[in-house]
Amino acid sequence: MRKPNEQLHHDGVDLRRWRLEDAAVAFRVVTESLDHLAPWMPWASTDYDLKTATDFVSSSRSDWEQGKAFDYAVLGPGSDVIGSASLMARIGPGGLEIGYWLHRDHVGRGIVRRAARALVDEAFRIGADHVEIVHDEANLRSRAVPEALGFTQVDRRDATDPPAPACTGVQLVWRLAASEAVQRSS
């Protein structure tokens, strides 16, 4: 697979590669949204500090260069960082997994759906043959994204990591193949 573009745009939503100087803003966006993120994401806890944010943007840089993950800052009005969206090469050859989260003040506006659509398009452009989204079965907001984008649920499995507080420990796996995406856009 080729490397993705460092900036993406889809239907009014912009994404750009995380930068080392974004650590403080990543810290702020996460900590302002802990009540919204912590129920679903084990890493979003009161232990999240500036060092954790710095480690994230630093590892994002090395992961990008190694082709392990392509992490983007989701930009809102005025190009302010309002969340994160990623393509991760952890589901095997030819596939990329999408992950996402937003600041609590920006949910319910279709931003994640449009950011995920940008990631789907980019994944297929760089050579992925399928894309997956994985979420806890109780996370209905996350479920709405693959449903809206035409993904098909292909698996239901026990989580491998300890679940966050609101999680059931059962993950739903959704997949969209490049061939299906082409057929749907025709």
N, C-alpha and C positions, 0 to 999 in steps of 0.2 A: 504494500500500500504506500501511496505517496503521503507526504506531510500535508495537513490541511492549511488553508489560508489562516492568517493570524487575525483577521477581522471577518465577521460574517454579518449579514443583514437579511432579515425576512419580515416583511409586512410590518414595518415600523419598529422592529426590535433589533438592536445592535448588540453584537458580542465582540469582544476583543480578548486576545490572549492576556492572561494575568501577567503583571509586571512586578519585579522585585519591590518597587516603591509602593505597591498596593497593599502591603502588609497592614498598615494602620487602618486603611479603609475596610479591608476584609475583617479585621478585628471588630471594628465598629458595627458593621452590617450584621455580623454574626451575633455579637453580644446584645444588640438592640432587638434581636429576633429570637433569643433563646427560648422564650415561652412558646413560640411558634415552631421552632426547629427541634428542640430537645425531645418532644414526644416521639419523633420519627427517626432521628439521627443520633446514634450513640456518641459521636464525636462532639455534638453540640451540647456542652455541659457547662456548669459554672466554673470548671477548670480551664475552659477555653481562654487563653490569654494571648498577649501580643507575640510571645515566642511561638505559640502554636500557629498563629496566623502567618508569621514569618516563615516557619517551617513549611507551611502549605504552599505559599507562593514560590519558595525556593525549590521544593520538590516538584511543583508544577513545571518549573523551567527545565529541570533535568529529565522529568518524565516525558516532556514534549520532545526533547532532543533524542531520547532513546526510543520514542514511538510507543511508550507505555500508556500514556494518557495525554489528551489535549484538552486542557482546562481553560475555560473562557469566563471572563467577568461579563455578567449581563448588565447592560447599561440602560438607565432610565432617562427621564427628562434631564436636560443639561449635561448629558453624558456621565451622570453620577452612577457609581456601581450600586446595583440593587440586588445582586445575587450571583449565582455561579451555575454554569452548565458545562458538562464534560462529555467527551467521547473517550471511552476507556477500552483498551485492547486487552481485556481480561476474560473474554468468553470464547477464546479459541480462534484458530485461523479463519480469516475472512470476515470475522464479525467484530462489531464495536458495540459496547453498551453505553447508553445515555444515562447520565445522572443530572439532577438539577435541584436547586433550592432558591427561594427568593426571600428578601426582607419582608417582614410581616405586613408592611404598609402597601405592598404591591401585588398581593395575591388576589385572585378572582377577576383579573382583567385580561386573561388570555396570554399573558407575557410568557409564561413557561411553555405553553403549547407552541407559540410562535418561535421561541428560542429552540425548542426541540425539533421543530420542522426545519429550521436552519441547520441544525446538527445532522438530521437525517439526510438532507440534500448534500451536505458536505461529505458525509460518510460515503455515500454512493459515488460522489464525484471522485474521491481519492481511491476508490477501488474496493470498498467493503461489499460483500455480497449479501449481508444481512445486518440488521441493527436490532438490539434488544433493549427493553426497559424492564427493570426489576423493582418491585416495591412490595411492602407488606400489604397483606390482603385487607387490612383495616384502613389503609390510607386511601380514602376515596378521592381526594384531590389528585394524588399521583396517578390513580387509576384512570381518571378522566383524560389524561394526556395521551396515552397510547390508544385509548378508545377513539378519541377525536381524530387521531392521525391514521387510523385504519390498520393498526397493528392487530395481530391475532394472539390470543392467549395460548401459549404452547406448553406451559408447565405450571405446576403448583408444587412447591417443595418446602421442606423445613429450612429455616435460615441456618447458615453455618456460623455466623457471629452471634454473640449475645444480643438479643433485641433491645431496642430503645423502649422506654416506658409504655408507650401506647401501642406498640407492635404486638402482634399475636405470635410471631415467630414463624409464620407461614408466608412465604413469598410467592407472588404471582410473576411469571415470566411472560413477557409479550414480545413478539417478533414481527418484523417487517422485512421481507426479502426485497432485494433490488428489483427483481423481476415483477413483483407485485406492485411496487411503487411506480414502475414504468407503465404497467397496465392501467393503474388507477388514474394516472395523469393524462392518458391518451383519450 
